Amino acid sequence: MALAGIIVACLFFAAGLAGTVVPALPGVPLIWLGMLVYGLFTGFSGLGWGFYLGQAVAMILVLVLDYLAGAWAVRRYGGSAYAIWGSMAGMVVGILILGPMGIIFGPLAGAIIGELLARKPLPQAILAGWGSLVGLVGGTAVKLILETGMIIWFFAAIWQP
């Protein structure tokens, strides 16, 4: 039963890692869910509540860092709260209108529009938009690193001698 659990968990892990860059999939929750499914397959032997709690904390950390990375980068590049809110709204609208490409162009356009609504000059608005892209790329990289760490922790925990 453990082998079947590992196979199913790995499918969840792959979907979760793909979800880090594909907007339709909830990345890190899928990774955590894969670990939970493994636990159901094995009757939760070998992985205690401390492991699952630690992984849940890691999942929440990834979600919070994803938001903070974008906001930090927009601020770092001179954007105001209007740019941050515009970037978030732009991602939602961008995904709805442009699909996966909306992840890139939505926040960029949203941050620029937000800054323009705040009556900032166009060069500053463009810089804030650039910050949204930097935050997106940086946040995605950090998410992938943390998610990979979660998966490594999982395998280290189940393959202890």
N, C-alpha and C positions, 0 to 999 in steps of 0.2 A: 504494500500500500504506500510505503514511503516513496518508492520510485515514481508511482503515478502522481503523487503529491508534488514531487520535485518537477516533473514534466509540466504539470498544470501551473505551478508557481512560475516556472521559467517563461511560459506563454504570457502570464500576467506581467512579468518583469519586462519582456520585450515590448509589449503593448504600452507599458508605463514609460519606458525610455523613448518610444516613438511619440508618446503623448507630450513629451517635453517640447517637441518641435511641431507637432500636429495639433491644431486647436480643438479638434473634435474629441480627443481623448484626454481624460483627466490624469495625466502623467503619474505623479507620485502617489495619489490614492490607489491607483491600480497596482503599484509595486507593493504597497502595504497590504492590499487585498490578496495579492498572490501569497504573501506570507501567512495570512490568516487561513486561506484555502489549504495551504500545506498543513497547517495545524489541524484543520478539520479532517484531512486525510489520515493523519497520524495520531489522532486523539490527543493532540497537544503534548505529546511526549517529546522531551528534549528541549522544548522552547517554552519557558515559563512566562508568567505575566510580566515580569521585569523586561524581558526581551520585547514583547509586544508593546508595552508602555514606552520603552525607549525608542522603538521604531515609530510609534505614533507621535512622539515628541519631535523626532527627526522629520517626519512628514509635515508637521505644522511649521517647523523651522524653514523647510524648503518653500512652503507656500508663502510665509511671511517675507522671506528673503527675496522671493520673486517680485512681490509688490515693492518692497523697499529699494531694490536695485534700480528699478525704473524711476521711481521718485527721486532717489539720490542723484542719479545721472542727470535728470532734467534740471534739478537744482544746481548741480555742479556746473552745468553749462549755462547758468544764468536764468533759467526758467522760473516762473512764478507758480503759485498754486493753480492759476488758470491753465498753465501749460501742463501741469500734472493731471488735473481733472480732464483736460482736453485729450491728453494722451490715452487715458483710460477709456474715455468715451470713444475716441477714435479707433481703439482696438476693437471694441464691440461692433461699431458701425462698419469698420473696415472688413471684419470677418464676414459680416452679413452681406456686404456688397461685393467684395473681391475674393471671398473664400480664404484659402491659406495665405495668399499674398497680402491680405488685409492685416495680417500680424505685423508686417513690416511697414506698409504704407499708412495704415490707419493711425497708429500712435504718432508717426511723424507728422501727418497732416493735422491730427488733433492737437498736438502740442503747438504747432505753428498757429492754428486758428485760435487756440486758447490765448496765446500771447498777443495776437492781434486784437482779440476782444478786450484784453487788458490794456489796450492802446500802447503796446510796445512797438518799437521800430522793427521793420521787416528783418534786418540782419540779426537782431536779437531773437526774434521769433524763430528764424531758421536755425540759429544756434541751439535753442531749446529743443527744436525738432530733432536735430542731430543728437542731442543728449538722450532723447527717447530711444534712438537706435542703439546708442552705446549701452544704455541700460538694458535693453532687450537682449543684446548679444552677451553682455557680461552676466546678466541674470540667468540666461540659458546655460552658459558655461558652468556657473556655480551650481545650478540645479543638477546638471548632468554629473558633476563631481560628487555631490551629496547623495544623489540617487544611486550612483555606482557604489559609494561607500555603504549605503544601506544594504545593497545586494551582497556585497562582500561580507558584511557583518552576518547576514543570514546564513551564507554558506559556511562561514567560520563557526557559527553556532551549531549548525546541524552536523558538521563533520568533526566534532571534537572526539578525541580518543576516549 
